[in-house]
């Protein structure tokens, strides 16, 4: 089996299929109303339905920024900068509308996508840190199907889109690793820096920020590669 295909199969396809199946079981019989009902409550859920409708209308029909509307507080309108517009969901909704999906199908697709991909990205994070495939699958399921996620799925679509959080952590990890390596290399090129780095009495190396940077670099899987 080619390495790339194997990585896609075990790193994405199987975890995604597993989390989609678990979501189906936990939300049963919700999926059977996919084309007829919205997967949300009757409180703030309607606001998030409007968000998807408005982003699509403002961009594809009115050709204007979605962060301002005169469809509320007419005729003066109002800004939506501080509003929970959830632009990622809105722009994703535009693509789904282009595929011919109805408003409720678009909303429900984003909900399912968020649950599945939150599990997948958590799986990626856990797999990178632990190296355990089975343990990482469990970590993804534990995070995406936690009570917090299901509780906010009723009305807060912007808080269902959690798939970016697990991606942020390894990105911060890599940034800190490369930053610490770059700073160390830059200091090491100077005569004073070389003396300070190699000297046992150097206070900079023993400072808290330096310790944090060295700890991150030492624990990063990249430090053990090639």
Phi and psi in degrees as GROMACS dihedral restraints (atoms count N, CA, C in turn):
[ dihedral_restraints ]
;  ai    aj    ak    al  type     phi  dphi    fc
    3     4     5     6     1   -56.7    20    10
    4     5     6     7     1   144.7    20    10
    6     7     8     9     1   -61.4    20    10
    7     8     9    10     1   -40.3    20    10
    9    10    11    12     1   -64.3    20    10
   10    11    12    13     1   -42.8    20    10
   12    13    14    15     1   -65.3    20    10
   13    14    15    16     1   -39.6    20    10
   15    16    17    18     1   -64.4    20    10
   16    17    18    19     1   -39.1    20    10
   18    19    20    21     1   -65.9    20    10
   19    20    21    22     1   -41.9    20    10
   21    22    23    24     1   -65.3    20    10
   22    23    24    25     1   -41.0    20    10
   24    25    26    27     1   -65.3    20    10
   25    26    27    28     1   -53.5    20    10
   27    28    29    30     1   -85.4    20    10
   28    29    30    31     1   -23.1    20    10
   30    31    32    33     1   -92.5    20    10
   31    32    33    34     1   -17.3    20    10
   33    34    35    36     1  -135.9    20    10
   34    35    36    37     1   -55.2    20    10
   36    37    38    39     1   -61.8    20    10
   37    38    39    40     1   -50.4    20    10
   39    40    41    42     1   -66.4    20    10
   40    41    42    43     1   -46.2    20    10
   42    43    44    45     1   -60.7    20    10
   43    44    45    46     1   -41.3    20    10
   45    46    47    48     1   -64.1    20    10
   46    47    48    49     1   -42.3    20    10
   48    49    50    51     1   -64.5    20    10
   49    50    51    52     1   -39.7    20    10
   51    52    53    54     1   -63.5    20    10
   52    53    54    55     1   -46.3    20    10
   54    55    56    57     1   -70.6    20    10
   55    56    57    58     1   -32.0    20    10
   57    58    59    60     1   -65.9    20    10
   58    59    60    61     1   -40.4    20    10
   60    61    62    63     1   -65.2    20    10
   61    62    63    64     1   -43.8    20    10
   63    64    65    66     1   -64.0    20    10
   64    65    66    67     1   -40.9    20    10
   66    67    68    69     1   -63.1    20    10
   67    68    69    70     1   -39.6    20    10
   69    70    71    72     1   -59.6    20    10
   70    71    72    73     1   -43.6    20    10
   72    73    74    75     1   -67.4    20    10
   73    74    75    76     1   -45.6    20    10
   75    76    77    78     1   -68.4    20    10
   76    77    78    79     1   -29.7    20    10
   78    79    80    81     1  -102.0    20    10
   79    80    81    82     1     2.9    20    10
   81    82    83    84     1   -55.1    20    10
   82    83    84    85     1   135.3    20    10
   84    85    86    87     1   -99.8    20    10
   85    86    87    88     1    33.3    20    10
   87    88    89    90     1   -58.3    20    10
   88    89    90    91     1   -40.2    20    10
   90    91    92    93     1   -61.5    20    10
   91    92    93    94     1   -23.7    20    10
   93    94    95    96     1   -74.1    20    10
   94    95    96    97     1    -8.0    20    10
   96    97    98    99     1  -110.3    20    10
   97    98    99   100     1    22.5    20    10
   99   100   101   102     1   -56.1    20    10
  100   101   102   103     1   -39.5    20    10
  102   103   104   105     1   -99.3    20    10
  103   104   105   106     1    -0.4    20    10
  105   106   107   108     1  -120.8    20    10
  106   107   108   109     1   -21.4    20    10
  108   109   110   111     1  -134.2    20    10
  109   110   111   112     1   157.9    20    10
  111   112   113   114     1   -89.5    20    10
  112   113   114   115     1   138.9    20    10
  114   115   116   117     1   -81.3    20    10
  115   116   117   118     1    63.3    20    10
  117   118   119   120     1  -158.5    20    10
  118   119   120   121     1   169.6    20    10
  120   121   122   123     1   -84.4    20    10
  121   122   123   124     1  -173.2    20    10
  123   124   125   126     1  -103.0    20    10
  124   125   126   127     1    14.0    20    10
  126   127   128   129     1  -100.9    20    10
  127   128   129   130     1  -102.3    20    10
  129   130   131   132     1   -73.6    20    10
  130   131   132   133     1    -9.3    20    10
  132   133   134   135     1   -58.9    20    10
  133   134   135   136     1   -38.0    20    10
  135   136   137   138     1   -64.9    20    10
  136   137   138   139     1   -33.0    20    10
  138   139   140   141     1   -63.1    20    10
  139   140   141   142     1   -41.4    20    10
  141   142   143   144     1   -72.1    20    10
  142   143   144   145     1   -29.7    20    10
  144   145   146   147     1   -64.2    20    10
  145   146   147   148     1   -43.3    20    10
  147   148   149   150     1   -62.3    20    10
  148   149   150   151     1   -39.3    20    10
  150   151   152   153     1   -55.2    20    10
  151   152   153   154     1   -48.4    20    10
  153   154   155   156     1   -63.2    20    10
  154   155   156   157     1   -43.2    20    10
  156   157   158   159     1   -63.0    20    10
  157   158   159   160     1   -42.8    20    10
  159   160   161   162     1   -70.1    20    10
  160   161   162   163     1   -43.2    20    10
  162   163   164   165     1   -59.3    20    10
  163   164   165   166     1   -42.8    20    10
  165   166   167   168     1   -65.7    20    10
  166   167   168   169     1   -44.1    20    10
  168   169   170   171     1   -67.3    20    10
  169   170   171   172     1   -44.1    20    10
  171   172   173   174     1   -65.6    20    10
  172   173   174   175     1   -38.0    20    10
  174   175   176   177     1   -82.3    20    10
  175   176   177   178     1   -47.1    20    10
  177   178   179   180     1   -89.3    20    10
  178   179   180   181     1   -25.2    20    10
  180   181   182   183     1  -109.4    20    10
  181   182   183   184     1   -48.8    20    10
  183   184   185   186     1   -87.0    20    10
  184   185   186   187     1   -17.4    20    10
  186   187   188   189     1    54.3    20    10
  187   188   189   190     1    52.2    20    10
  189   190   191   192     1  -139.0    20    10
  190   191   192   193     1   172.1    20    10
  192   193   194   195     1   -68.1    20    10
  193   194   195   196     1   137.4    20    10
  195   196   197   198     1   -76.0    20    10
  196   197   198   199     1    -6.5    20    10
  198   199   200   201     1   -88.3    20    10
  199   200   201   202     1    13.2    20    10
  201   202   203   204     1  -148.5    20    10
  202   203   204   205     1   139.5    20    10
  204   205   206   207     1  -143.7    20    10
  205   206   207   208     1   144.5    20    10
  207   208   209   210     1  -104.4    20    10
  208   209   210   211     1     5.2    20    10
  210   211   212   213     1   -81.6    20    10
  211   212   213   214     1    -6.7    20    10
  213   214   215   216     1  -122.3    20    10
  214   215   216   217     1   144.5    20    10
  216   217   218   219     1    53.8    20    10
  217   218   219   220     1    41.9    20    10
  219   220   221   222     1   -61.1    20    10
  220   221   222   223     1   141.7    20    10
  222   223   224   225     1   -96.5    20    10
  223   224   225   226     1    -5.2    20    10
  225   226   227   228     1   -75.4    20    10
  226   227   228   229     1   -31.6    20    10
  228   229   230   231     1    82.3    20    10
  229   230   231   232     1  -178.1    20    10
  231   232   233   234     1  -155.5    20    10
  232   233   234   235     1   155.0    20    10
  234   235   236   237     1   -79.8    20    10
  235   236   237   238     1   150.9    20    10
  237   238   239   240     1  -117.8    20    10
  238   239   240   241     1    17.2    20    10
  240   241   242   243     1   -62.4    20    10
  241   242   243   244     1   -42.2    20    10
  243   244   245   246     1   -90.0    20    10
  244   245   246   247     1     2.8    20    10
  246   247   248   249     1   -82.6    20    10
  247   248   249   250     1   149.3    20    10
  249   250   251   252     1   -78.4    20    10
  250   251   252   253     1    68.8    20    10
  252   253   254   255     1   -75.8    20    10
  253   254   255   256     1   -24.8    20    10
  255   256   257   258     1    51.0    20    10
  256   257   258   259     1    66.7    20    10
  258   259   260   261     1   -59.8    20    10
  259   260   261   262     1   -31.7    20    10
  261   262   263   264     1   -60.1    20    10
  262   263   264   265     1   -45.4    20    10
  264   265   266   267     1   -63.9    20    10
  265   266   267   268     1   -39.0    20    10
  267   268   269   270     1   -64.6    20    10
  268   269   270   271     1   -46.1    20    10
  270   271   272   273     1   -71.6    20    10
  271   272   273   274     1   -31.6    20    10
  273   274   275   276     1   -65.8    20    10
  274   275   276   277     1   -37.1    20    10
  276   277   278   279     1   -62.0    20    10
  277   278   279   280     1   -35.7    20    10
  279   280   281   282     1   -59.1    20    10
  280   281   282   283     1   -43.8    20    10
  282   283   284   285     1   -63.0    20    10
  283   284   285   286     1   -39.8    20    10
  285   286   287   288     1   -69.3    20    10
  286   287   288   289     1   -37.5    20    10
  288   289   290   291     1   -62.4    20    10
  289   290   291   292     1   -38.4    20    10
  291   292   293   294     1   -63.5    20    10
  292   293   294   295     1   -27.1    20    10
  294   295   296   297     1   -80.5    20    10
  295   296   297   298     1    -2.9    20    10
  297   298   299   300     1    97.1    20    10
  298   299   300   301     1     8.9    20    10
  300   301   302   303     1   -77.1    20    10
  301   302   303   304     1   148.4    20    10
  303   304   305   306     1   -79.7    20    10
  304   305   306   307     1   172.7    20    10
  306   307   308   309     1   -61.0    20    10
  307   308   309   310     1   -45.3    20    10
  309   310   311   312     1   -68.9    20    10
  310   311   312   313     1   -32.7    20    10
  312   313   314   315     1   -68.6    20    10
  313   314   315   316     1   -37.1    20    10
  315   316   317   318     1   -63.7    20    10
  316   317   318   319     1   -47.5    20    10
  318   319   320   321     1   -59.5    20    10
  319   320   321   322     1   -48.3    20    10
  321   322   323   324     1   -66.7    20    10
  322   323   324   325     1   -34.9    20    10
  324   325   326   327     1   -63.5    20    10
  325   326   327   328     1   -41.0    20    10
  327   328   329   330     1   -66.3    20    10
  328   329   330   331     1   -38.5    20    10
  330   331   332   333     1   -61.8    20    10
  331   332   333   334     1   -49.3    20    10
  333   334   335   336     1   -62.7    20    10
  334   335   336   337     1   -44.9    20    10
  336   337   338   339     1   -57.5    20    10
  337   338   339   340     1   -42.4    20    10
  339   340   341   342     1   -65.1    20    10
  340   341   342   343     1   -42.6    20    10
  342   343   344   345     1   -65.0    20    10
  343   344   345   346     1   -45.0    20    10
  345   346   347   348     1   -66.5    20    10
  346   347   348   349     1   -48.1    20    10
  348   349   350   351     1   -73.2    20    10
  349   350   351   352     1   -27.4    20    10
  351   352   353   354     1   -63.2    20    10
  352   353   354   355     1   -40.7    20    10
  354   355   356   357     1   -64.8    20    10
  355   356   357   358     1   -41.6    20    10
  357   358   359   360     1   -66.4    20    10
  358   359   360   361     1   -46.2    20    10
  360   361   362   363     1   -68.6    20    10
  361   362   363   364     1   -32.8    20    10
  363   364   365   366     1   -67.2    20    10
  364   365   366   367     1   -38.4    20    10
  366   367   368   369     1   -59.8    20    10
  367   368   369   370     1   -43.8    20    10
  369   370   371   372     1   -60.1    20    10
  370   371   372   373     1   -44.3    20    10
  372   373   374   375     1   -63.4    20    10
  373   374   375   376     1   -47.7    20    10
  375   376   377   378     1   -65.5    20    10
  376   377   378   379     1   -37.1    20    10
  378   379   380   381     1   -67.3    20    10
  379   380   381   382     1   -37.8    20    10
  381   382   383   384     1   -67.5    20    10
  382   383   384   385     1   -39.0    20    10
  384   385   386   387     1   -79.4    20    10
  385   386   387   388     1   -43.1    20    10
  387   388   389   390     1   -98.7    20    10
  388   389   390   391     1   -33.8    20    10
  390   391   392   393     1    80.3    20    10
  391   392   393   394     1    -0.2    20    10
  393   394   395   396     1   -94.4    20    10
  394   395   396   397     1   118.6    20    10
  396   397   398   399     1   -70.1    20    10
  397   398   399   400     1   -50.1    20    10
  399   400   401   402     1   -64.2    20    10
  400   401   402   403     1   -42.2    20    10
  402   403   404   405     1   -64.2    20    10
  403   404   405   406     1   -34.8    20    10
  405   406   407   408     1   -71.3    20    10
  406   407   408   409     1   -36.4    20    10
  408   409   410   411     1   -61.4    20    10
  409   410   411   412     1   -41.6    20    10
  411   412   413   414     1   -65.6    20    10
  412   413   414   415     1   -40.7    20    10
  414   415   416   417     1   -61.9    20    10
  415   416   417   418     1   -42.5    20    10
  417   418   419   420     1   -62.3    20    10
  418   419   420   421     1   -42.5    20    10
  420   421   422   423     1   -67.2    20    10
  421   422   423   424     1   -40.7    20    10
  423   424   425   426     1   -63.0    20    10
  424   425   426   427     1   -36.5    20    10
  426   427   428   429     1   -78.6    20    10
  427   428   429   430     1   -49.7    20    10
  429   430   431   432     1   -73.3    20    10
  430   431   432   433     1   -25.2    20    10
  432   433   434   435     1  -105.5    20    10
  433   434   435   436     1    24.6    20    10
  435   436   437   438     1   -73.3    20    10
  436   437   438   439     1   165.0    20    10
  438   439   440   441     1   -61.2    20    10
  439   440   441   442     1   -38.9    20    10
  441   442   443   444     1   -57.9    20    10
  442   443   444   445     1   -44.3    20    10
  444   445   446   447     1   -66.0    20    10
  445   446   447   448     1   -45.5    20    10
  447   448   449   450     1   -69.4    20    10
  448   449   450   451     1   -35.0    20    10
  450   451   452   453     1   -63.5    20    10
  451   452   453   454     1   -42.9    20    10
  453   454   455   456     1   -80.4    20    10
  454   455   456   457     1   -14.7    20    10
  456   457   458   459     1   -65.4    20    10
  457   458   459   460     1   -18.1    20    10
  459   460   461   462     1   -68.2    20    10
  460   461   462   463     1   -38.1    20    10
  462   463   464   465     1  -140.8    20    10
  463   464   465   466     1   -15.3    20    10
  465   466   467   468     1  -117.5    20    10
  466   467   468   469     1    84.0    20    10
  468   469   470   471     1   -62.5    20    10
  469   470   471   472     1   -32.9    20    10
  471   472   473   474     1   -66.4    20    10
  472   473   474   475     1   -21.6    20    10
  474   475   476   477     1   -98.6    20    10
  475   476   477   478     1     0.1    20    10
  477   478   479   480     1   -87.4    20    10
  478   479   480   481     1   -25.6    20    10
  480   481   482   483     1   -80.0    20    10
  481   482   483   484     1    74.5    20    10
  483   484   485   486     1  -100.4    20    10
  484   485   486   487     1     3.1    20    10
  486   487   488   489     1   -65.8    20    10
  487   488   489   490     1   -15.8    20    10
  489   490   491   492     1   -81.3    20    10
  490   491   492   493     1   -24.5    20    10
  492   493   494   495     1   -61.8    20    10
  493   494   495   496     1   -49.2    20    10
  495   496   497   498     1   -64.4    20    10
  496   497   498   499     1   -24.6    20    10
  498   499   500   501     1   -76.6    20    10
  499   500   501   502     1   -27.7    20    10
  501   502   503   504     1   -68.1    20    10
  502   503   504   505     1   -39.9    20    10
  504   505   506   507     1   -63.0    20    10
  505   506   507   508     1   -50.2    20    10
  507   508   509   510     1   -67.1    20    10
  508   509   510   511     1   -28.4    20    10
  510   511   512   513     1   -65.6    20    10
  511   512   513   514     1   -42.9    20    10
  513   514   515   516     1   -64.2    20    10
  514   515   516   517     1   -38.7    20    10
  516   517   518   519     1   -58.9    20    10
  517   518   519   520     1   -51.2    20    10
  519   520   521   522     1   -64.5    20    10
  520   521   522   523     1   -39.9    20    10
  522   523   524   525     1   -61.3    20    10
  523   524   525   526     1   -46.5    20    10
  525   526   527   528     1   -64.4    20    10
  526   527   528   529     1   -37.1    20    10
  528   529   530   531     1   -65.0    20    10
  529   530   531   532     1   -51.3    20    10
  531   532   533   534     1   -68.9    20    10
  532   533   534   535     1   -34.4    20    10
  534   535   536   537     1   -64.5    20    10
  535   536   537   538     1   -46.1    20    10
  537   538   539   540     1   -63.7    20    10
  538   539   540   541     1   -39.0    20    10
  540   541   542   543     1   -67.8    20    10
  541   542   543   544     1   -39.7    20    10
  543   544   545   546     1   -67.4    20    10
  544   545   546   547     1   -44.0    20    10
  546   547   548   549     1   -64.1    20    10
  547   548   549   550     1   -43.6    20    10
  549   550   551   552     1   -61.6    20    10
  550   551   552   553     1   -40.8    20    10
  552   553   554   555     1   -67.1    20    10
  553   554   555   556     1   -39.5    20    10
  555   556   557   558     1   -65.8    20    10
  556   557   558   559     1   -41.9    20    10
  558   559   560   561     1   -68.3    20    10
  559   560   561   562     1   -37.0    20    10
  561   562   563   564     1   -66.6    20    10
  562   563   564   565     1   -21.0    20    10
  564   565   566   567     1   -79.1    20    10
  565   566   567   568     1   -16.9    20    10
  567   568   569   570     1   -91.3    20    10
  568   569   570   571     1   146.5    20    10
  570   571   572   573     1   -57.8    20    10
  571   572   573   574     1   -42.7    20    10
  573   574   575   576     1   -69.4    20    10
  574   575   576   577     1   -40.2    20    10
  576   577   578   579     1   -63.4    20    10
  577   578   579   580     1   -40.1    20    10
  579   580   581   582     1   -62.6    20    10
  580   581   582   583     1   -42.0    20    10
  582   583   584   585     1   -65.3    20    10
  583   584   585   586     1   -40.4    20    10
  585   586   587   588     1   -69.4    20    10
  586   587   588   589     1   -40.5    20    10
  588   589   590   591     1   -67.8    20    10
  589   590   591   592     1   -40.1    20    10
  591   592   593   594     1   -82.7    20    10
  592   593   594   595     1   -20.0    20    10
  594   595   596   597     1   -74.6    20    10
  595   596   597   598     1   139.7    20    10
  597   598   599   600     1   -73.8    20    10
  598   599   600   601     1   -18.8    20    10
  600   601   602   603     1   -93.7    20    10
  601   602   603   604     1    11.5    20    10
  603   604   605   606     1   -68.2    20    10
  604   605   606   607     1   119.5    20    10
  606   607   608   609     1   -75.6    20    10
  607   608   609   610     1   -29.3    20    10
  609   610   611   612     1   -61.9    20    10
  610   611   612   613     1   -41.3    20    10
  612   613   614   615     1   -65.2    20    10
  613   614   615   616     1   -30.2    20    10
  615   616   617   618     1   -94.1    20    10
  616   617   618   619     1     4.7    20    10
  618   619   620   621     1   -74.9    20    10
  619   620   621   622     1   160.3    20    10
  621   622   623   624     1   -61.5    20    10
  622   623   624   625     1   -46.9    20    10
  624   625   626   627     1   -59.9    20    10
  625   626   627   628     1   -38.7    20    10
  627   628   629   630     1   -66.1    20    10
  628   629   630   631     1   -39.7    20    10
  630   631   632   633     1   -63.5    20    10
  631   632   633   634     1   -41.7    20    10
  633   634   635   636     1   -62.5    20    10
  634   635   636   637     1   -45.8    20    10
  636   637   638   639     1   -62.3    20    10
  637   638   639   640     1   -42.6    20    10
  639   640   641   642     1   -66.3    20    10
  640   641   642   643     1   -36.9    20    10
  642   643   644   645     1   -66.3    20    10
  643   644   645   646     1   -41.6    20    10
  645   646   647   648     1   -64.8    20    10
  646   647   648   649     1   -43.8    20    10
  648   649   650   651     1   -64.6    20    10
  649   650   651   652     1   -37.9    20    10
  651   652   653   654     1   -70.5    20    10
  652   653   654   655     1   -33.6    20    10
  654   655   656   657     1   -87.7    20    10
  655   656   657   658     1   -12.3    20    10
  657   658   659   660     1   -67.7    20    10
  658   659   660   661     1   135.3    20    10
  660   661   662   663     1   -59.6    20    10
  661   662   663   664     1   -23.5    20    10
  663   664   665   666     1   -64.7    20    10
  664   665   666   667     1   -32.9    20    10
  666   667   668   669     1   -66.2    20    10
  667   668   669   670     1   -17.1    20    10
  669   670   671   672     1  -101.2    20    10
  670   671   672   673     1     3.1    20    10
  672   673   674   675     1   -99.9    20    10
  673   674   675   676     1   129.7    20    10
